Amino acid sequence: MELTKWSYSKRYHIKANFNEFPHSLVVFRRIKNYYFVYTVQWSMNDPFVTKKALEEMEWLLNRELGTEEDYRMRKDFRE
């Protein structure tokens, strides 16, 4: 999967598109120093979005923004 485009939106939100889900808009929200998937505006033209795909989207966006280390150190990942 590849991050095809992203842009800042209102209040700590980022909108992004990924090549495996080109018709769906993924909205990320900032928590502390990293971003996580807040919502997916899923299109019926795309395959179903799995939990694994959501996690990969989070890794890709955080890597792009330079917050990958903070994302890796989050509480859920450490436990």
N, C-alpha and C positions, 0 to 999 in steps of 0.2 A: 504494500500500500504506500502511496505517496501523497503528501500534502500538496495540493495543486495551487491553492490560493487561500489567503487569510487577510482579515482586516479587523481593526479595532472597532468596537461598537460602544454603546453606552455603558457607563459605570462598570468597569472591570470585566466586560464581556468581549469575547473575540468570536467572530464568525469565520468558519473555515469550510473548505470543500476538499474532498479526497477523491483520488482517481477511481477507487472501487465503488464509490457512492456519488457519482457526479451530479445527480439531480437532488440530492439531499443536503440540507444546510445543517452543519453541526455548530452549536453554540457552546462556547467554553466560558467558565466563570473562574475568576481568580480567588484562591483561598491562600492566605499567607503569601508565600512567594512562588506559587506554582498554579497551573491551570488544570481544571478537570472538566469533563463533559457535563454540561448543565442540562442540555436538551438537544434532541435531534429532530429536525423538521424533515421527517422521512418522506420520500417520494415512492409511490408504488412502482415506479420505473426502475428502482434499485433493489438489490437483494436485501433480505432482512439483516439488520445490524445486530451482530452478536456481542456478547460481553468481551470476548477476545478482541474483536475489532475496535470496540470502544477504548480498551486499554492501549491498543496500538496507536490509536488516534491521539490519546493523551501523551504517550511517549514522543510521538513525532512533533506535536506542537510544542511541548516543553523543550525538546531538543532545539527546535528552530528559534525559540525565544531565549535560549540560554538559561532556562530554569530546570534543566533535567536533573541536576544534583539535588535541588530542593524537592522535586517530585519523587525522586528515589528515596529520600530520607523521611517521607511522610509517615505518619503513625501506622497506617494500615500495611505499608510495605515492610516496615521493620518487625512487626509482630509475627 
